[in-house]
Amino acid sequence: MDLYGWIQLTLYLLILLLLTKPVGLYLTRVLDEEGRTFLDPVLKPVERLVYRSLRLEPKNEQDWKQYTLSLLAFSFVGLLFTYTILRLQNLLPLNPQGFGAVSPDLAFNTAASFTTNTNWQSYGGESTLSHFSQMVGLVFHNFVSAAAGIAIAAALVRGIARHTSKTIGHFWVDLIRVNLYLLLPLCCLYAVFLVSQGMIQNFKPYEKAMLIEPVTIQVPQKDATGQEIKGKAGNAVMEQRRVETQTIAQGPMASQVAIKMLGTNGGGFFNANASHPYENPTPLSNFIQMLSIFLIPSGLTYYLGRMVKNQKHGWAVWAAMAILFLSAFTICWWAESTGNTRLHVLGVDAALGNMEGKEVRFGIFNSTLFATITTAASCGAVNSMHDSFTPLGGLIPLFNIQLGEVVFGGVGAGLYGMLIFVILAVFLTG
């Protein structure tokens, strides 16, 4: 690792460490129904209006059964909401490309994926979904699934911290306050920053650009019905096609990417995700995106210490997560910077390391750092293709995934996942 790599890694960890306490303190106030924040003068009336509209009494806390049922009911309704939007996409507004309705199986797959904060994608965003589907159907879940994860973590911490109480908070209050006081304000600022870096935010139809150097490609020949024409051997009959234009996708991207990263969602606007120049335009945007993935999970460790009234517990969890993260990154970076040994045998110069599947503008360091962070947090965003990593380098993202997102982890999920390991360790060691 060169000097710039060491400086960037040190800067990343230092900023993350410095932000842990203020984020944790703010989370403590947000997750306390009576907690006051600097946004109260503006948002408190909105919060009360939401409670009145939903006929909620925030002081009436729920036990674990009521809390769980509320979470499941909300998730089920949200799944149906997104499924309906995707199935009716061709009838809804903000569809300048005229995309048709999403097929039933893909609509269910996508709705279930985003409802659970999994964000597995079996489609190309820019070639399948309209602006409305992206912005309303998916971004809605980016917010509420992240808020639900934080709410569950808060409920577990309350259960640990409270020795006599039978209640663990109020799911609807937690959900509303996390979105209103934490995610929405942060994402508004974050989206403005991303736009300043060159990320697009519009509702325009896709643009057509003339290629400076047109290319000729071979594509399967199709009949009048759109079916591929087969030859005598059963192979597709190919024809040459001259490509003179390129389609450049447009849409409300900055607003989606902001919560995609802060909520550790990861579902990309583009099929290429954060390796696309529109979705990750500059080195600074790349650094901030990596930082934003760990920001809330890191702050939740401080929240844990505040709630159990022993900050050493919170820092112990943070340190354990940081050690696992640094160990994983070191191995991943070393494996990728060493390059592919099979190419060495052939005499290929691999001085830059294994650059297969990586953006030249990010290089080995930023690609492996991003890969380690995003898989540790179960985020899903990528700025390089992990299946193009070397066997040992690719083992690290896979290992992080198998750990179950406990190395800082997803928002909320990382903390309660790690606490399960802590509880198991206490019982196993006696």
Secondary structure, 3 states (H helix, E strand, C coil): CCHHHHHHHHHHHHHHHHHHHHHHHHHHHHCCCCCCCCCHHHHHHHHHHHHHHHCCCCCCCCCHHHHHHHHHHHHHHHHHHHHHHHHCHHHCCCCCCCCCCCCHHHHHHHHHHHHCCCCCCCCCHHHHCCHHHHHHHHHHHHHHHHHHHHHHHHHHHHHHHCCCCCCCCCHHHHHHHHHHHHHHHHHHHHHHHHHHCCCCECCCCCEEEEEEEEEEEEEECECCCCCECECCCCCECEEEEEEEEEEECCCEHHHHHHHHHHCCCCCCCCCCHHHCCCCCCCHHHHHHHHHHHHHHHHHHHHHHHHHCCCHHHHHHHHHHHHHHHHHHHHHHHHHHHHCCHHHHHCCCCCCCCCCCCECCCCHHHHHHHHHHHHHHCCCCCCCECHHHCCHHHHHHHHHHHHHCCCCCCCCCHHHHHHHHHHHHHHHHHC
